[in-house]
Amino acid sequence: MKFAVLDFETTGTQSDGEIIQAGLAIIDHDYSITQIYSSYVNPGVPIPPFITGLTGITDEDVADAPSLEEMMMEMVPLLDDVVLVGHNVAFDFHFLQNALDRCGYLPFTGRILDTIDFLKISFPSLGSYQLGYVSAEFGFQHDRPHQADSDALATAYVLLKCLDELRELPLITIQRLSDLFAPEDSDLGWFFDGMRSEKEAEPIQDLDGHTYYRQLALNVSDWTEIGAPRDEREGNPLEGISFEQYMDQVRNNLKDTLDHYEEREAQTQMFSSVRQALDEEKHLLIEAGTGTGKSLGYLLPAIYESVRQERKVMVSTHTINLQEQLRERDIPLLTKVVPFPFKAAVFKGRGHYLCLRKFEHKINKREFATPKEDYFTAAQMIVWLTQTETGDDEELNLSARGGDFWETVQSESESCLGRSCPWFRKCFYHRAKHEAGLSDIVITNHSKLFTDVKASHQLLPAYDSLVIDEAHHLEDVAGKHLGLHMKYFTLVHTLTRLFKDSRNGQLPMLRTQLSGHEMSAQWGSVIDQMFPLAVEVKEMWDRLSEALFSLLPERSDASPGETGQFSLRLKPSQKPAKWQELQDYENQIYVTLGDLIRKGDKLLLEVKEDQDDYQSDSLITDITGLLKDLATLKENLRFFMRMDDAKTVYWMEASGQFRSKSLQLYAVPVDVSAQLKDMFFDKKKSVVLTSATLSVDKSFQFMIEQLGLQEAADNNRLLTSMLPSPFRYRDQALLVIPRDFPSVKGSVGDAHFVDMLVRSLAETAIATRGRMMVLFTSYRMLRQVYDPLKEALSGNDISLLGQGVDSGSRSKLTRRFQDAKATVLLGTSSFWEGVDIPGEALTCLAIVRLPFQPPNHPLVEAKSELLQEQKKNPFMKLSVPQAVIRFKQGFGRLVRTAKDRGIVIVYDTRVIESYYGKYFLYSLPGPKMEHMLTEQMVPRISEWLEAPAHDEPAAE
């Protein structure tokens, strides 16, 4: 096989672009790159500035270049008898066919392969399949991205790397891939077929590297072989060892392991506060800013207490990101420095683990909803099974449709066969559960914490001590879990898994499986009676969803496509005019679903008593699970439509893009503090809550009230600690407020405000050479600023990225911002938190408005009403503290390491004019603050950036 790796740079899209550069790398039979061809092409039209910005190719570069015909004369002979390869090959292939046609050659009829396909299959866990990212990840030289010869060479290296990886796979995995793509009759199928013949001709090797079971190669053996971290016969390793002695050993080991380890005063304080809380069985609120090293700050005392007392400590995070960081970075480090063996396990919600039984069934039966995408997802997962030790979906980079595929193969309690499953000892979920049971420290997330409480503690191993990281999210997550949250598709997906249509789905499949049985006609007719019921429920649910959606008004400050773009609070005392009609729809759904579930349960009971075959056994379990889900959904919908609980706030949200299909229903308790107190602070010996933002104006009172800790505080069971910042903020950060800046009411700026803001942002961005993030509280204002600002920056070679304007998720936009040289990023709500851009990439942070939550958000509104009933001021008791915590989070984006320096501009003059402004400024960790006229800002910023950083210690 000879490969030709092709890349074109063009002036535009497939319909109207011209080629401006061609690159081709030839890979010979022995897998060596034997030839590289590259040439500019004169397109005969000017090159758009955007393309020059992207590729660096200018009109001068191509002025004397060969024409398309001349270039094709040189290139066509190189394409003889090759397999054509490209990165997203359809784009280049289209231009190639077009050029062949225009220059009078026959079309290319050879095989075509795409390196993106190969990457997805051989490296299912890569973070991104972009050429630049992949090259950096694999350590290839890719010095001129978006230039054809450099891209073609990088793509050739990527192809060779993938082929190496595929050749290392066990034979059974290659056979599985080849079977999977065979019916597709694609070039990929042809490729795997060839690979299979090669591999089958080799002598058998590598039987020790993997576990082989039921025609799959796995990277794990039975979890029943995993033993406890320490031998019980050897006694407790902390017998007679004080916390100080233990910490001395750990510090010495840290110094030996890490080159730059230095003790930080704040971290040392954290060690002793967490230890004290666990030891004295008290609760602790501890605020630890960026750079404290807070993960080790709580993990080291937790390990000591857990091992010494032989009792588990549970650690909970809000984001899966932080959970992964603990797994990949902190735990391996602690394993090296803690002077005795211990075990820490990550344990997530059940849906994060692959169910091997369902996966095997799905690929054997080829139950693919969208075949083209599903073949790929299945191939990725077959390869991933040879690599993964956890079976955790976070390791996979699935396509958008891959999420739907995952839902059908994830582990679920309702459809688990437990010990009678042939996969039981290999099961990823039971492995995680078993490991958690053996561990000293279990790392979970807030969601699972509440799911466990709701399932009367059946999910997590028993624990008395709990550490909650990112604790400022606890109340929010509690509301979502203790309340109800229902989406349009939750019901639809469950119904379509039972019946995709009258012939496909879990129930029709059961009918096929039972076909030889003497009762099959009777059972088959029951299934036939259930189908119209399912259709009726779906039709009624569509009608109800559309009727509910039609009640929703559009919110002015949300971005299009955002789930909360349309939102409406429903009040039990003032139900909408046609509510009775909608309740009738719900009643029909309730009755029809009840009928469907009863028929299903009765049928399954009969079949179960009669059949004892594993195939139908597993199908019956799956269907039982789906019927249970429907029963829950039926009750949830009834609870929502009844709207009769005064302590609950009801609301609906949807996006304009998918309208009633994006409908979400919420019913959340207004105040969760009593439930949190009851579930955690009264029941557990010690709960440690930590975050970078827990205090408002140097006090924890707001959090104490929100989380239900008042009684613990009154009974002397609550410790609090505000750790000093390890950074020298007076040196590292300058906060500037333009005191003559115009103010703005509502979520839209007037022409004068927008004009001044754009001018000021542009001048500042030029002074800081881009590297600037602007945080808005309303998407509408971001849109107002985007176009004029883009215009103002374009002459200075500074590019602009806007959330919701430029495509891409938050993490993609952040990555683009980090990789680009001079860029300004505009973001709304989700960028205020959790975005980590250390170092040079971010020098200036502009805050346009103080981050008050929209007062008309249903939950905010209901909480405010509750405070008014208690004769308290909702603005000072709720709105200001919430906004201060978000403001501190936003400020925290700027200084991420001890070497970062940067500027924060607050354009909202309320921070110096209003009576509550001081709470915002006093809550910050002590940056240098100055206010001045708008025109004085840029000179001051330039002067401050050019001044050398001082090394004297910051004044307290």
N, C-alpha and C positions, 0 to 999 in steps of 0.2 A: 504494500500500500504506500502510495506517495501522496503526501498532503500538500495543498497550496493554501496558505493562510492569507486571506485577502482583507484589505481595509481601504476604504475611500474616505477622503474628506470632501464635503460638498457645500454648495452655497445655500442649500435648503433641504426641503423634504423630498420624498420620493416623487411627488407629482410635479414639482416645479424647480428642483435643484439641478445644478451642473457640477460635475466633478472638478475639484481644484488640485487634488493630489491623490496619487495611487501608491499603495505599498503592498508588497507581496513577499511572503517568506516561504521557501520551499523546504519541506521536510522529507528526507529520503527514506528508502525502505529500512535503513538501519536506525531510524529515529534520530538522525543528525540533521541540523539545519544547514543545508548546502548552499543556499543562494538567497540573497535579498535584493529585491528590485524596488526602486522607488523613483518617482518622477512627479514634479509639479505639472499641472495641466492648465493651459490658458482657457478659462471658461467663456471668454468673449462677453462677459457681463461683469459689472463691478461686484466686489465681494462685500456683503452686508457687514456693518461694523460689529454686529453681534458675533458673526462667525470669525472675524479677525480676533475679537476678544477671546473667543474660545480656543482657537487653533494657533493664533499668532501668525497666521498666513495673511500677508497684505497684497494689495493690488500690484505693488512693485515686484513682489516675489514671483508672480505668475505672468508678468508682462511679456517676458521673452521665452516663456515656457512652451514646450511642444503643444500642438493642438491635440484634441481627443483622438483623431485618426492616427497621428504619429505615435502617440503613447500606446494605443491599442495594438499597433503593428509590432511593438516590442513585447507587449505583455501576452498576447494571445498564444504564441508558441509555448510559453511557460505553463499554460493551462491544459496542455495535452495529457490525457490519461491520468488525471489527478482526482483526489477527493477534495472538494472545495470546503474550506473551513473559515468561519468568521465568528466574531464576538457579536451576537445578535445578527446572525448572518443574513436574515431576510432583507435587511436594509441594503447591505452591500450587493447582495445577489440581484436585487431589483435594478440597481444602477448598472451592474455588469450586463444583464440581459438587454437593457435599454441601449447601452453603448455598443454591444455586439450588433444589435439590430441596426443602429444608426450608421455603423461603419461597414455594414454589408457582410457580417460574419454569421455563421449558423449559431443558433442559441446553444448555451451550455447544457448538456444533458447528463452530466456525470452525477455522482452522489454528493450530497451536501450535508455537512455536520455543523452543529453550533456549539461553541465552547461553553456558552451559558448552560446548555443542557448537560454537558459533561461535568461542569462544576457543581451543578445542583445534585447530580447523582453521586459523584465521587467525594464531594465535601459538603454533606447535607447540613453541617453546622456552621458554615462560613457566615459572618455577619452581613456581608453584602456581596453581590456578584458583579459589581462595577469593576472595570478593568484596572483602574488606578488603585482601588482598595485591595484587590486580589494580588496585584503585583507587589504592593508594599507588604502584604501579609506573608507572601512566599519569599520575600527578599529578592525579587528580580529588579534589575536596573530598568526603570521605565522613565527615562529622563525628559521626554517631550510628549506628555499625554496629548491626545487630539492632533498628533501629526501622524500621517498614514504609515510611514516606515517604522516609526517607534511603536505605534499601536499594533502593527502586523507582527513585529518581532515579539512584543510582550504576549500577544495572543498565542503565538507559536510556543513560547515557553509554558504558557498556561495549559495548552493542549498536552504537551509532553508530560507535565506534572500530573495531569489527570490520568493519562494512560499508565504512568508508573503506578499510581494509586490503584487503578482498576486491576492491573496485573497482579497486585498483591492480594486481591480478595480471594476467599476460599472458592473452590470450584462450585459448590452448591449455590453460592450467592450469584455467581455468573450465570449458572443454569436458570436460576429464578428470574434474573433480569432478562435473559434471552427468551424465556417463556412469556414473560410479561409483554414484551414489545412485539412478539412474533405475529399476533393477529393484526397488528397495526400495519404490517407490511411497509414499514418506514425505513429510511436510511439508518436510523438508529437501531432498528431491529436487525438489519443486515450486519451492522457493525458488531453487535453483541453475539450474533450467530457465529461470526468469524472468530471472535474472541473465545467463545465456548469451544469451538473445534480445536483451537490452539491449546487451550487449557486441558481439554480431555485427552489430548495426545501426550501431555507431559506425565511423568511418573507422579503418583499421589504424594503430596507433601503437606506440611503444616496441619497435622491433625491435632496438635497439642494447643495451638494458638486460640482455638475457639471451642465452644460447646455446640454440638450438633444435635438438634432435636426436632422431630416432625418436619424435616425438610427445610429448616432454617438454621443459619449459623449465628450464634449469639456470642457476645463478649463476656457473658456472666455464667457462673455455674449456679448450683442451687443455693438459695439464700439460707437454707437450713444449716449450711456449713459455717455461717458467720458466727463467731464466738464473742464472748464478752471482752472488753478492752483489757481487763486485768485478771490475773488468776486469784480467785478468792482465797486460796490456801496461803497466799503470801502475806495476808494482813493488809491493813490500810496504809498506803504509801505516805499519808499525811499524819500518821500516828506521832503525836508529840512534836509536830513541826508547826511553828507559829506562822501567821500570815506574813509577818515581816521576813522571816527566814525564807519562806517560799518565794516572796517577791525579790529578795536579793539574788536567789539562784536564777530566777527568770531574767532579771536585768542583766546579769553577767552573760547569760546565753544570748540575749538580744544584742548585746554589744558585739559578741562573737559572730552573730549571724548577719546583722545588718551593718553596712559600712557607716551609714550616717546616723546611727541611732543616738539621739540625745534625749535626756529626760526632760519632760515638759512639766512645769509646775502644775498646770491645770489637770494633766492626766494623772499625776500622782495624787492630787486631791480627789479625783474621781475614783481611783482605786479604793481609797479609804472610805469615801461616802457610800459606795455601793456595798463594800464589805460590811460596813456598820449596819446598813439597812437589812441585809440578808441575815447577819448574825443576830441582831436584836429583834428580828421579825417585825420591822416597821416598813412603811411605804416611803418612797423617795421621789421627789420631783427634782430633776437635775438638768440644768440648761448648759449645754456644752457646744460652743460655737465651732465653726469650721477650723480644722487644724488641731483640734484637741487630741485627736486619735481616740474617738469615743468608743469605737467597736472594741478595741483592746481594753479600754477603760472599764467596760462592764464584763467582757468575756473572762478576763483573768481572775477577778474576784469570784465570778460565777463558777468557774472550774474548781477553784479552791473549796468553796462552800459545798458544791455538789459532791465532790469526791470525799471530802472530810466527813460529811453527814450521810453519804450514800443516798442522796435524794436528788432527783432530777431538777434542773433549772430550765424553764421554758424561755426562749427568746423569740420575740415577735417583731417583724418589720412590716412597714406599710407596703413597700414596693417589692416586687420580685427581683428588681435590679439589686437592691441592697442584700437580699437573701443570697443572690448569686455571688455578690462581692465577698460576703462572709465565707461562702463555700470555697471560692477560688483563691482568695487572697489571704484572709485572716486566719482561717482554720489551719491551712497548711503551715503557716508561719508558727502558729501556737503549738502545732504538733512537734515542731523542732525545738521550741524553747521551754516548754513546760517539762519539768524534770521527771515526769512519770507518764506512763501511757494513759491516755484518756480518749473518749470518743465523743464527737459532736456530729449530729446527723441533721440534714435538712429534710423537713417533712412538709409537703405542700398539700393543697386540696387534691382530692382524688382524681379529678378530671385532668390533672397535669400528667398522669401516668398512662402509658400505653397498655391496653388490655391485649395480651398476645393471642388469646382465644379469638377475640373479635377480629383482630388483624389477619390471623391465619384464615379465618372463615371468609373474610372480605376478599382477600387476593385469590384464594382457591376458587371462590364462586364468581369472581370478577363482578362484584356488585358496585359498578362505577357509575356515579350519577352524571359526571361530565367527563367522559372517557379521556380526552386528550390530557387534561390537567391531572386527572386521577392516576393515570399510568405513571406520570412523573412523581407524584407524591408517594405512590406505592414503591417506586424504584428507590427514591430517596430513603424511605424507611427501611427497605430491605438491606441497603448498605449501612444505614445508621445502626441497625441491630448488631452489626459486626464491630461497632465502635463504642456504643453507649453502655455505661454501667448503671445508669439510673432509669432509663426509659422516660425521661422527663421532657415534655414538649418544648420547654424553653431552649433546649439544645438545638432544635431544628429550625432552619430558615425556610418556612413553608410559603408558598405563593398565597395570594388572597383566597383562592378556592381551597387551598390546603386546609384552611381552618374548618371548612365544612366536612372535609374528609376526616379530620382529626375527631370531630364530634362523634362520628360513627364508630371509632375504634378506641375511644378513651375509656378508662376504667370507671365503673359506676357501681355504687353499692347495690342498686336495684337489680343489676343484671350480673351479679357475681356468683359463680358456682362454688366459690370457696374451695374447700378441700376436695370436692369431687371434680374439680377442673383439672384436665390433664396438664395444664400449664402452671398449676398452683405453686410448685417449688421454684419456678423460674419467674413468677409474677413480680413485676416491678413495684406495684403498689404494696404488696405484702412484704417485699424486700425492704421498702422504705419504712413500713410500719414496724417490722422486726428490728431494723437498725435503730429506730427511734426508741423502741422498748429497751434496747441494750445500752443506750447512750447516757452520758452524764449531762450533756447539753443538747436540747432539741431546738432547732431553729425553724420557726414556722412564720406565718404571716397573719395580720389582723383578721383577714377574712376567715381563715381556718379556725382561728381562736373562737370566733362567734359561731361558726357552723358547729363546732365541737360542743359549745354550751347548749345550742339548740337541740343537738342530738344526744342530750343528757350525758355528755362526756364519754361517748363511745369511740370517738375518733382519735383523740390524742392520748398518749400515755399520761397517767396521773402525775400532777405536779403541785407543789405548794408555793414555789417561788417563781416569779414571772418578771422578765425584763421587757419593757415595751420601748422599742426604738421608733423614731419618727412619730412620737406620741401625740404631736399636735393634730394628727389625723384620726386619733382613736374615736372621738365622738362622732365624726362623720361616718366612719365605717360601721360603728355601732348602730347608728340610725338606719343605714341601708340594710343591715342584716337582721335587726330586730323588727324592722318594718317589712314592707313588701315591695318588690320591684319586678314588674312583669313586662316583657317585650312582645310585640306583635309576632315575631318569628318563633318565640318559645313554643307557642301552641302549634303553629303551622308545621315546624320541623318535626314535632312529636307525632302529629297526625300523618305527615308524609312518610315517616319511617314505618308506620303501620301499613299504610296503603299509598304507594306512589301513584298507582291507578288500580283498576280492578285486577290486573294480572301481576303487578310487581309490588314489592314491599314485604315486610316481615310476615304479615298474615297470609297473603297469597303463597308465600314460600312454604309456610307451614302446611297449607292445603296440598301443595305439590308433594311435600315429604310424607304426608299421611295417605297418599293416593292408593297404596296397595291394601289399606286396612279395611276390615269389614264395616267399620263405622264411617269410612271416609266420605260417603255420600251425605250422611247426616251432618257430620262436622263441616263438610264443605259448604252446605247450605247455610249454616250459622255464619260462616265467614262471608258468604254472599249477602246475608242480611245486614252484616256490620258495615259493609262498604258504603251504601247510601247514607247511613247515619254519619259516617266520617265526612262525607261530602257535604251533608247538611250543616254539620258543625262548622266546617271551613267557610261555607257561604255566609252563615249567620255571623261568624267572627269577622269576616271581611266587612259585612254591613255595619256591624257595631263599631269596628275600628274607623271606618270612614265617617260614620256619624260623630264619633268622639273627636276625630281630627278636625271636622268642620267647626267644632266649637273653639278651636285654638286661635288666639290672635298671634301675630308675629312680634317678636321682641326686637327692639331697634338696635341693641348693642351687640347682638350675637353674630357670629360669622355664618355665611350660608353653608348649609350642610352640617353645621354643628347640631348635636342632638337637642340642645336647649333652644334652638332658634325659634321654635314655636313653643309657648308654654302657657299653662293655665292652672291656677289653683282652684280647686273645687271646695266649696264650704258646705258642710252638712246643713247649715241653717238657710243657705240660699242656693238651692239646687237649680241648675239651668232649666229653662222653660220646658224643654222636651224630655226631661230626665226620665219620666215614667215610661215613655216610649222605649228609651234605651234599656231600661230595666226589663222591659218585656223581651227584648232581644236576648239579654243576658239569661233570662229565665228559660228561654227556648234552648240556649246553649247548655244550660245546667241540666235540663231534663234529658235532652238528646245525648249528651255526654254520659250521663248516669246510665242511660239505657245501653249505650255502647260498651261501657266498662263492665256492667253486670253480665251482658252476653259473653264478653271476652273472658271474664274471670271464671264463669261457669264452664265454658268450653275448655279452658286450660286445665281446670281441675280434672275433668273427665279424661283428657288426653294424658295428663301426668300419671293418673292412676293406671293407665293402660300401657303406656310406653316406657321402656327403660333404655332408650338408645341415646348415646351421647349427642349425636347430631341434633335430634329434635329437642333433647334436654336443654341444650344451650340456646336454641331458638325460643323455647318456651320461657326460659329465664329472661331473655331479652324483651320478649313481648310483655311478660309480667311487669318488668321494669317500666316499659312505656305506659302501660295502663295505670300504674301507680303515679307516674308523672302527671298523667291527664287528670287523675283524681285530685291531686294537689292544685293543679292549675284551675280546675273547676271551682274549688273552694276559695282560692285566692281572688279570682275574678268576682265571685259573689261578695267577698269581704270588701273589695274596692267599690263595687257598684252600690252596695248598701249604704256606705258612707255614714256609719252611725256611731263612730267612736270620737268623742270630743277631744281626746288627748292625742289624736292622730292628725297629721296634716296630709291632705290628698292633693296630688297634682299630676298633670300629664305633660309630656314633652314629645317633640317630634322635630324632624328636620325637613326643610322645604324640598330637599332633593328627592327623598323617597316617600314623602307625604305619609299617608296612613300606614305604609309598610314600616315606617321607622318609629311608630308610636310606642311610647314607654309609659307605663302607669306606675306611680309611686304612692305608697302610704307609709309614712314614717312617723314614729313617735316624736312629739315636739321636744320633749325633754328626756334624755336618756340617762341623766345623772343618777337617778334612783336605781335604774337597772344595772348600771355599771357598778355602783356601790354594792348592790346585792350579789352580783355575779363574781366580782373580783376582790373589791377592797374588804368586804366582810368575810369572804371565804378563804382567801389566800393569806399565807403567813407574811409574805413580803412581795410588794409590786414596785418595781423601779421603773419610773417613766422618764425617758430622756429624749431630747430633740435640741436642735440649734435655736428653736424659737418657742419658748414656753412662757416667758415673762413679758409683762407689759409695764413699761415705766418702772422697771426694777422690782416688780411685784408679781407673785404667782397667783394672786387672788382670783383672777379671771379663770385660769385653768382649774383651780381648786373647785370653783362653783360648777363649771361646765362638766367636770368629770365625776362629781359626786364624792369629793374627798373632804368635804367640810367637817364631817363627824370625826374622821381620822385625825384631822388637824386639831379639833377641839379636845380629843382624848390623848393628845401627845403621841399619836402613832404615825405622824407624818414628818419626815425630814425634808428640808429643801436646801438646794445648793445652786449658786450661780457661779460657774467657773470663770476665772479671768481669761481673756483671750490670749492665745499664744502669739498673735500677730501684733506688730507695732502700727496700729491703725492711724495714729497721728501722722506717721511718716508715709504709710502705704496708701492712704485714701484721702481724697479731698472732696468734700461735699459742697456743691455750689447751688445757691438759690438766686435766680434773677428776680429781684424784689419788685420790679416794675412790669412783670409779665401780666398780660391780660388774663382775667379769670373766665371760666366757662361753666355754663349750667347744663345739666343733662349730659347725654352721651354723644352730642354732636357739637363741633366747634364752629363758630361763625367765621366769615371770610377773613376778618382781621386776625383772629387767633391763629387760624390755620397758616396764614401767610407769615406771621411772626415765628411760629413754631418751625415751619419748613426752613425759613432763612437761618434761624439759630442752629437747627440740627445740621444743616448743610455746612455752615461755617465751622461748627465744632468737629464734624466728621473730617473736614479737610485738615484741621489742626491735629487730629489724632490719627490721620491716615486710615480712615475707616475704623475697623476693629471696635465697632460700637454697637451696642444693643439698646433698642428703644422699647420700653414696656408701656403698652397701652392698657386701659381698662375696658375700652369698648372697641369692637372690631370695626364699627362704622367710622370711628375717628382714624383708625389705622388706614382705612381705605381712602379717607379724605387726604391724608398726608402722602400716601404712596406715590401717586403719579407726579405731582409737582416736585417731590424730593428726588425721585429718580432722575428727572430732568436736570435738577440743580447739581446733581453729583456726576452726571454722565461726562461732563467736560473735564472732570478731574480724575478719570479712570477709577472711580469708586463705584462698586456695584451694590445693588440693593436687593435684599431678600425679604419678602413679606409673608407672614404666616397666613394661609388661606388664599393668598394671591398667587404665590409661587407654589407649585405642587410639591407634595412630600410631607411626610409625618414630621413631628417635632424633632425626632432624632436625626432624620435625614437632613432637615434644614440646619440643625446644629452642626452636623458633620460638614455640610457644604460651607458653612460660615467659618469653621475651623480651618478647612483646607485652603480657602481662598485667601489671597493677600489682603486686598483692601475692600472690605465689605461692611455694610451696615445691615443689621437684622432687626426687623420690626416684629414684635410678638405680642400676643394678648395673654389671657389668663394662664394658660398652661406653661408659659415660659417664665413665670414668676418663681418657679420652684423646680428643683431637681435637675436643672440644666447645669452641667459642669463643664466650664470652658477655662481651664487653668492657663496661666502664662500670658504671652504676648497677644494671643488671638483676641482677647477682650481687654480694652484699655479704658473704655468709657461706657457708663451705663446711664441712660436717660430715663427718668420716670416722669411720664407726662401728667398723670393724675394720681392722687393717692388711691390705693386699691380698695375702696369701699365696695362691698358686695352690692349688687343692685337691690335696693330696698324692696322691690316688688317680687324678689325671688320667694316662692311659696314658703320655704322653710324659714327664711329670714323674717318674713312677714308674721308667720305664726309664732315664732320665738318672741318677736317684739310685742305681740298682743299679750302673750303670757307675762312678760315683764311689766307691762302696763297694769295688768290686773294686780300684780304684786306691788304696785306703786313705785316701780323703779323706772329709771330713764333708759329706754332701749338703745338710744344713740350712744350714751356713754358706757352702758353696761355690755353692749353687744357689738354695735357697728364699729366703734373706735377700736376696741381690743382686737377684733377680727382683722381689721384693716392694718393695725400695727404689726400683727404677726406676719401678714402677707408682705408688708413693706420690709420687714426685717429679712424675710426669705429672699425678696428681690434684691435687697442690698447685698445679701450673702453671695450673689452670683459673681460679685466683682473680685474679691480677694480670696483666692482659693489656696494659695501657698505663701510661704514666708517671703518669697521674692516678688510676688505680684505687686504692681502699683497701679492705681487707677483713679478715675474721677467719676463721681456720681452727680448728675444734675437733676434737681427736683424742680420741674416747671410749675408745680402747683403751689401758689403763694400762700395757700391756707396753712402750710406748716409754720409760717412765721406770723401770719395775721390772726389766726383763729385761736380761741382759748384752748382747743384740744391739740393744736399743732405740736406743742412741746412733748406730748406723749410719743409722737413719732420720732422726734429728734433725740429725746433722752433715752429711747429704747435701743438706739444704735450703739455699737461697741466702740464709741469714741473716735470717729474720724475727725479730721480738721474741718470745721464748718465755716463757710463765709457766705454772706449775701452781698449782692452788688447789682448795679444796673446791667441789663441784658448786654449792652454794647461792651461792657468791661470784661465779660466772661471769657471770650476766646483768648485775648492777650494773657489773662491770668492763668488759663489752663495751659497755654503753651509754655509760659514761664515755669509753672509747677512741674510739668512733665520733663523739662530740660534740666531742672535742678537735680543734683545727685541726691540719692536717698541718704538720709542721715543714719548713722549706726548707733546713736546714743539710745539708751532705753527710753521707752515712752513714759511720759508722766501718767501716773494713775488718774 
